[in-house]
Amino acid sequence: MDMLIRNSEKMFSDIFLPEEIKEIRNEARNFAEKYIKPKAHLLNNTVESKSSFPREVFDLMAEHGLYQIPFAQDVGGRGLKYPTLATLTVMEELAYYSAGATSALFDGQALLVGNTLDKASSYLREQYLSKLVKGTFVGAFATSEPLTSTDLSVRSMQSYAQKVEGGWIVNAHKRWITNSVVAEYILVLCATDHGLTMFFIDMDNKNIHVGDPDIKMGNKAQLTADVHINDVFILDSYVVGEVGKGLNVALGALTLGRMGIGAIGVGMAQSALDYAIHYSKNRKVFGQALARFQHWQYTFSDHALNIENARNLYIKAAYRYDIEGNAEIEAAMSKIAGSQLAVEVSRDAIQVCGAYGFVQQLKETGEYYPLESIYRDAKIGEIYEGANEIQRWVIARNLFGRAFSG
């Protein structure tokens, strides 16, 4: 891996990017090279357990100010002109080495939890977002349930909050909740008599139980688990947004999350392509380098084209969101493009590298190889934070209108 050439340096021009974003990319890349790369094999392959939460990486990200990037100066952020674009740029660079750590520590923490708190009441925003920016707590974002994930509606949501004097009694069972095994606070979407409502809940409560981390196919640095909340009282001041408008709160964060998944996919695809190009230029078959075979030249030329398109899509989505405050269509497109591409490029990268793509560690030499973990990690991008089929429906709804798409 040390000999790899970043083909994005040759194939992607940042001529249109603002100077602050170029500086952020350099900062994030340097951080990833120094702190993520040496830990990448462990981050991407250690079996999930509470003790495997990448706390050291989390602390380093806070120490180096990465959690300041998405937010305004009044809560300790950097106050960038293009905070969403900067955030997604960081995610691409981190995901070049570890998609799972990026999903857990930046998508889950900064985009989902951080963005939701940024839109919360002044009390919650001032009290807790400033702490998140400093990295003083880990947060979790809980919408999915055992029987509800894509369909976030009152009719399907089993978690329920009952209004009582001065607050609410919450009963909930949430599933696939990132960071929940170590989180100090959790955002929970519940049904109420007036629609869906989002609550901010302190996890230090004897009536909250978190299960053991799920053992997953990939994204092993992203710890997920079930969360049970039983008869927990929540003050009115810990409602996020308006009562009954929780779906808007959740979808606002998930729109940004979908852009983030697109950026993560681009980082993974770029990493797989770079490795495949390096290998094919050095591996000889029938007396000549694999890179001389036109099949592989065309295959990875197509992938380079699609990486360029996917990167530009997430850049446009973020840029539009920073300028106009909305980018629903671009978010859907960037998620599909980036997540699908990561699967396709890593698959072909494994194919051209043969057994060296398929192996995790070659015991004879002790060397680690990254492509099999990229391939495993890539698949979840097509599923989580709104399956790609739903993103296609979002696009179709805007093309044909609700009268035709539903």
C-alpha positions as CSV (number, residue, x, y, z in Angstrom):
1,M,0.0,0.0,0.0
2,D,2.9,2.4,0.6
3,M,3.7,2.4,-3.1
4,L,0.2,3.4,-4.1
5,I,-0.3,6.4,-6.3
6,R,-3.5,8.5,-5.7
7,N,-5.0,8.4,-9.1
8,S,-7.5,11.1,-8.0
9,E,-4.5,13.5,-8.1
10,K,-4.2,12.8,-11.9
11,M,-7.9,12.3,-12.8
12,F,-9.8,14.7,-10.6
13,S,-9.3,18.4,-10.7
14,D,-10.4,20.5,-7.8
15,I,-10.5,23.6,-10.0
16,F,-14.1,24.4,-9.0
17,L,-13.7,23.9,-5.2
18,P,-13.5,26.8,-2.9
19,E,-10.1,27.4,-1.3
20,E,-11.4,26.5,2.2
21,I,-12.5,23.1,0.9
22,K,-9.1,22.4,-0.7
23,E,-7.5,23.2,2.6
24,I,-10.0,20.9,4.4
25,R,-9.2,18.0,2.0
26,N,-5.5,18.4,2.6
27,E,-6.1,18.5,6.4
28,A,-8.3,15.4,6.3
29,R,-6.0,13.5,4.0
30,N,-3.0,14.2,6.3
31,F,-5.0,13.1,9.3
32,A,-6.2,9.9,7.6
33,E,-2.6,9.1,6.4
34,K,-1.2,9.5,9.9
35,Y,-3.9,8.1,12.2
36,I,-6.3,5.9,10.2
37,K,-4.0,4.2,7.7
38,P,-1.9,2.5,10.4
39,K,-5.0,1.2,12.2
40,A,-7.0,0.3,9.1
41,H,-6.6,-3.4,9.2
42,L,-7.7,-3.6,12.8
43,L,-10.6,-1.1,12.3
44,N,-11.9,-3.1,9.3
45,N,-11.5,-6.6,10.5
46,T,-11.8,-6.8,14.3
47,V,-14.9,-8.6,15.3
48,E,-17.5,-6.3,17.0
49,S,-17.5,-6.0,20.7
50,K,-18.0,-3.1,23.1
51,S,-14.2,-3.0,23.7
52,S,-13.5,-2.7,20.0
53,F,-15.1,0.8,19.7
54,P,-12.4,3.0,18.2
55,R,-12.2,5.4,21.1
56,E,-8.6,6.4,20.3
57,V,-9.6,7.4,16.8
58,F,-12.6,9.3,18.1
59,D,-10.5,11.2,20.6
60,L,-7.9,12.0,17.9
61,M,-10.6,13.4,15.6
62,A,-11.8,15.6,18.4
63,E,-8.3,16.7,19.4
64,H,-7.5,17.6,15.8
65,G,-10.7,19.6,15.4
66,L,-12.5,17.5,12.8
67,Y,-15.8,17.8,14.7
68,Q,-15.5,21.6,14.5
69,I,-15.8,21.4,10.7
70,P,-19.6,21.1,10.2
71,F,-20.6,23.7,12.7
72,A,-20.9,27.4,13.4
73,Q,-18.5,29.4,15.6
74,D,-21.0,30.0,18.4
75,V,-20.9,26.4,19.4
76,G,-17.2,26.0,18.9
77,G,-17.2,25.2,15.2
78,R,-15.1,26.7,12.5
79,G,-17.9,28.8,10.9
80,L,-17.0,27.7,7.3
81,K,-18.8,29.1,4.4
82,Y,-19.5,25.6,3.0
83,P,-19.7,23.4,6.1
84,T,-21.6,20.5,4.4
85,L,-19.2,20.4,1.5
86,A,-16.3,20.4,3.9
87,T,-17.9,17.6,6.0
88,L,-18.4,15.3,3.0
89,T,-14.9,16.0,1.8
90,V,-13.6,14.8,5.2
91,M,-15.7,11.7,4.9
92,E,-14.3,10.7,1.5
93,E,-10.7,11.1,2.8
94,L,-11.4,9.0,6.0
95,A,-13.3,6.3,4.1
96,Y,-10.3,5.8,1.8
97,Y,-8.9,3.7,4.7
98,S,-11.9,2.8,6.8
99,A,-15.5,3.1,5.8
100,G,-16.8,1.6,9.0
101,A,-14.9,4.1,11.2
102,T,-16.1,7.0,9.0
103,S,-19.7,5.8,9.2
104,A,-19.6,5.5,13.0
105,L,-17.4,8.5,14.0
106,F,-18.3,11.1,11.4
107,D,-21.6,10.1,9.7
108,G,-23.3,8.9,12.9
109,Q,-21.7,11.4,15.2
110,A,-21.4,14.6,13.2
111,L,-24.0,14.4,10.5
112,L,-26.9,12.5,12.2
113,V,-26.5,13.5,15.9
114,G,-24.7,16.8,15.3
115,N,-27.0,18.1,12.6
116,T,-30.1,17.2,14.6
117,L,-28.8,19.0,17.6
118,D,-27.9,22.0,15.4
119,K,-31.6,22.2,14.4
120,A,-32.8,21.7,18.0
121,S,-34.0,24.3,20.5
122,S,-31.5,26.9,21.6
123,Y,-31.3,25.2,25.0
124,L,-30.3,21.7,23.6
125,R,-28.1,23.3,20.9
126,E,-26.1,25.4,23.3
127,Q,-26.0,22.8,26.0
128,Y,-25.0,19.7,24.0
129,L,-23.8,20.6,20.5
130,S,-20.9,22.5,21.9
131,K,-19.9,19.4,23.8
132,L,-20.2,17.2,20.7
133,V,-17.9,19.6,18.8
134,K,-15.3,19.1,21.6
135,G,-15.8,15.4,21.4
136,T,-16.8,15.1,25.1
137,F,-19.6,12.6,24.4
138,V,-20.6,9.9,21.9
139,G,-24.1,10.1,20.6
140,A,-26.5,7.8,18.8
141,F,-29.4,8.4,16.4
142,A,-32.3,5.9,16.7
143,T,-35.0,5.7,14.1
144,S,-35.0,2.0,13.0
145,E,-36.9,-0.7,14.8
146,P,-37.0,-4.5,14.4
147,L,-40.0,-4.1,11.9
148,T,-39.5,-0.5,10.8
149,S,-36.6,1.0,9.0
150,T,-37.4,2.3,5.5
151,D,-41.0,3.1,6.4
152,L,-40.8,5.7,9.1
153,S,-44.5,6.4,9.6
154,V,-46.8,6.5,12.6
155,R,-48.6,3.4,11.4
156,S,-45.4,1.3,11.5
157,M,-43.6,2.9,14.4
158,Q,-43.9,0.7,17.6
159,S,-41.9,3.1,19.9
160,Y,-44.3,5.3,21.7
161,A,-44.2,8.4,23.9
162,Q,-47.1,9.2,26.2
163,K,-47.6,12.8,27.3
164,V,-47.7,13.3,31.0
165,E,-47.4,16.4,33.2
166,G,-44.1,18.2,32.5
167,G,-42.9,15.7,30.0
168,W,-43.2,12.3,28.4
169,I,-43.0,8.6,29.2
170,V,-41.0,6.8,26.5
171,N,-41.1,3.1,25.6
172,A,-39.1,2.1,22.6
173,H,-37.2,-0.8,21.1
174,K,-34.7,0.4,18.5
175,R,-32.5,-1.8,16.2
176,W,-29.2,-1.2,14.2
177,I,-28.3,1.8,16.3
178,T,-24.8,3.0,15.6
179,N,-22.6,3.8,18.6
180,S,-25.3,2.8,21.0
181,V,-23.1,0.4,23.0
182,V,-20.9,3.4,24.1
183,A,-23.2,6.4,23.7
184,E,-23.9,8.8,26.5
185,Y,-26.9,10.3,24.7
186,I,-29.4,9.1,22.1
187,L,-31.9,10.7,19.8
188,V,-35.0,8.6,19.6
189,L,-37.9,8.9,17.1
190,C,-41.3,7.8,18.6
191,A,-44.9,7.8,17.7
192,T,-47.1,10.2,19.8
193,D,-50.7,11.1,19.7
194,H,-49.8,14.0,17.4
195,G,-47.5,12.2,15.0
196,L,-43.8,11.3,15.2
197,T,-41.7,13.2,17.7
198,M,-37.9,13.2,18.3
199,F,-36.5,13.0,21.8
200,F,-33.0,13.6,23.2
201,I,-32.4,11.1,26.0
202,D,-29.6,10.6,28.5
203,M,-28.5,7.0,28.4
204,D,-27.5,7.0,32.1
205,N,-30.8,5.5,33.1
206,K,-31.4,2.1,34.7
207,N,-34.5,1.6,32.5
208,I,-32.4,1.8,29.3
209,H,-30.7,-1.4,28.2
210,V,-28.4,-1.8,25.2
211,G,-27.7,-5.2,23.8
212,D,-24.3,-6.6,22.6
213,P,-23.0,-5.4,19.3
214,D,-24.3,-7.1,16.2
215,I,-21.8,-9.3,14.3
216,K,-22.0,-8.1,10.7
217,M,-20.6,-8.9,7.3
218,G,-18.7,-5.6,7.1
219,N,-18.3,-2.1,8.6
220,K,-17.0,-3.8,11.8
221,A,-15.8,-0.5,13.3
222,Q,-19.4,0.7,13.2
223,L,-20.9,-0.9,16.2
224,T,-24.7,-1.4,16.1
225,A,-27.0,-2.9,18.7
226,D,-30.6,-3.0,20.0
227,V,-31.7,-0.4,22.5
228,H,-34.6,-1.0,24.9
229,I,-36.1,2.0,26.6
230,N,-38.7,1.2,29.3
231,D,-40.9,3.8,31.0
232,V,-38.3,6.5,30.8
233,F,-39.5,10.0,31.8
234,I,-38.3,12.8,29.4
235,L,-38.8,16.5,30.1
236,D,-40.6,18.7,27.6
237,S,-37.4,20.6,27.0
238,Y,-35.8,17.5,25.6
239,V,-38.2,17.3,22.6
240,V,-36.2,18.1,19.5
241,G,-38.1,20.3,17.2
242,E,-41.9,20.4,17.4
243,V,-44.1,17.7,18.8
244,G,-45.5,15.7,15.8
245,K,-42.8,17.0,13.4
246,G,-40.2,14.4,14.3
247,L,-40.2,12.9,10.8
248,N,-39.0,16.2,9.4
249,V,-36.2,16.3,12.0
250,A,-35.2,12.7,11.1
251,L,-35.3,13.2,7.3
252,G,-33.4,16.4,7.6
253,A,-30.5,14.6,9.1
254,L,-30.8,11.6,6.9
255,T,-30.7,13.7,3.8
256,L,-27.2,14.8,4.8
257,G,-26.4,11.3,5.8
258,R,-27.3,10.1,2.3
259,M,-24.8,12.6,0.8
260,G,-22.3,11.3,3.3
261,I,-22.8,7.7,2.2
262,G,-22.2,8.8,-1.4
263,A,-18.9,10.5,-0.3
264,I,-17.9,7.3,1.7
265,G,-18.6,5.2,-1.4
266,V,-16.4,7.5,-3.5
267,G,-13.5,7.1,-1.0
268,M,-13.9,3.3,-1.0
269,A,-14.1,3.2,-4.8
270,Q,-11.0,5.4,-5.2
271,S,-9.1,3.2,-2.7
272,A,-10.0,0.0,-4.6
273,L,-9.2,1.5,-7.9
274,D,-5.8,2.8,-6.7
275,Y,-4.9,-0.6,-5.4
276,A,-6.0,-2.4,-8.6
277,I,-4.0,-0.1,-10.8
278,H,-0.9,-0.5,-8.7
279,Y,-1.2,-4.3,-8.7
280,S,-2.0,-4.6,-12.4
281,K,1.0,-2.5,-13.4
282,N,3.3,-4.8,-11.5
283,R,1.8,-8.3,-11.9
284,K,2.8,-10.1,-15.0
285,V,0.6,-12.8,-16.8
286,F,1.8,-14.6,-19.9
287,G,4.9,-12.4,-20.0
288,Q,3.2,-9.0,-19.7
289,A,1.7,-6.8,-17.1
290,L,-2.0,-7.2,-16.5
291,A,-2.3,-3.4,-17.1
292,R,-1.4,-4.1,-20.8
293,F,-4.6,-6.1,-21.3
294,Q,-7.2,-3.9,-22.9
295,H,-10.0,-5.5,-21.0
296,W,-8.6,-4.1,-17.7
297,Q,-7.7,-0.8,-19.3
298,Y,-11.3,-0.3,-20.3
299,T,-12.8,-1.7,-17.1
300,F,-10.9,0.8,-14.9
301,S,-11.3,3.6,-17.4
302,D,-15.0,3.2,-16.9
303,H,-14.6,3.1,-13.2
304,A,-12.5,6.3,-13.2
305,L,-15.3,8.0,-15.2
306,N,-17.9,6.9,-12.7
307,I,-15.8,7.9,-9.7
308,E,-15.5,11.4,-11.3
309,N,-19.3,11.5,-11.8
310,A,-20.0,10.3,-8.2
311,R,-17.6,12.7,-6.6
312,N,-19.1,15.6,-8.5
313,L,-22.6,14.5,-7.5
314,Y,-21.8,14.6,-3.8
315,I,-20.0,17.9,-4.2
316,K,-23.0,19.4,-6.0
317,A,-25.4,18.0,-3.4
318,A,-23.4,19.5,-0.6
319,Y,-22.8,22.8,-2.3
320,R,-26.5,23.2,-3.1
321,Y,-27.4,22.4,0.5
322,D,-24.9,25.0,1.8
323,I,-26.3,27.6,-0.6
324,E,-30.1,26.8,-0.6
325,G,-30.7,24.6,2.4
326,N,-32.1,21.7,0.4
327,A,-30.8,19.1,-2.0
328,E,-33.1,16.1,-1.8
329,I,-32.7,14.9,-5.4
330,E,-28.9,15.4,-5.4
331,A,-28.7,13.6,-2.1
332,A,-30.6,10.6,-3.4
333,M,-28.5,10.6,-6.6
334,S,-25.2,10.9,-4.8
335,K,-26.0,8.0,-2.4
336,I,-27.0,5.7,-5.3
337,A,-23.9,6.6,-7.4
338,G,-21.3,6.4,-4.6
339,S,-22.6,3.3,-2.8
340,Q,-23.2,1.3,-6.0
341,L,-19.9,2.3,-7.4
342,A,-18.0,1.1,-4.3
343,V,-19.4,-2.4,-4.8
344,E,-18.6,-2.5,-8.5
345,V,-15.1,-1.1,-8.3
346,S,-14.1,-3.3,-5.3
347,R,-15.5,-6.4,-7.1
348,D,-13.4,-5.7,-10.2
349,A,-10.4,-4.8,-8.2
350,I,-10.6,-8.2,-6.5
351,Q,-11.0,-9.9,-9.8
352,V,-7.9,-8.3,-11.4
353,C,-5.8,-9.0,-8.2
354,G,-7.0,-12.6,-8.0
355,A,-6.1,-14.4,-4.8
356,Y,-4.3,-11.2,-3.6
357,G,-7.6,-9.5,-3.8
358,F,-9.5,-12.2,-2.0
359,V,-7.1,-12.7,0.9
360,Q,-7.2,-10.7,4.1
361,Q,-3.8,-11.8,5.4
362,L,-1.1,-13.8,3.7
363,K,0.3,-15.9,6.5
364,E,3.6,-16.7,4.7
365,T,4.6,-13.1,4.7
366,G,2.3,-11.6,7.3
367,E,1.1,-9.0,4.8
368,Y,-2.4,-7.6,5.0
369,Y,-4.5,-6.9,1.9
370,P,-7.4,-4.4,1.9
371,L,-9.7,-5.3,-1.0
372,E,-11.8,-8.0,0.7
373,S,-12.7,-5.7,3.5
374,I,-13.6,-2.9,1.1
375,Y,-15.8,-5.3,-0.8
376,R,-17.6,-6.4,2.5
377,D,-17.9,-2.8,3.7
378,A,-19.3,-1.5,0.4
379,K,-22.5,-3.5,0.4
380,I,-24.1,-1.8,3.4
381,G,-23.9,1.5,1.5
382,E,-26.7,0.3,-0.8
383,I,-28.9,-0.5,2.2
384,Y,-28.6,1.8,5.1
385,E,-29.9,5.4,5.6
386,G,-32.5,4.8,3.0
387,A,-32.1,1.8,0.7
388,N,-31.1,2.7,-2.9
389,E,-34.6,1.5,-4.1
390,I,-36.1,4.2,-2.0
391,Q,-33.7,6.8,-3.4
392,R,-34.8,5.9,-6.9
393,W,-38.4,6.4,-5.7
394,V,-37.4,9.8,-4.5
395,I,-36.0,10.7,-7.9
396,A,-39.1,9.2,-9.7
397,R,-41.4,11.1,-7.4
398,N,-39.8,14.3,-8.5
399,L,-39.8,13.2,-12.2
400,F,-43.4,12.0,-12.4
401,G,-45.1,13.6,-9.4
402,R,-46.9,12.0,-6.5
403,A,-50.0,11.3,-8.6
404,F,-48.0,8.7,-10.5
405,S,-45.3,7.6,-8.0
406,G,-47.4,7.6,-4.9
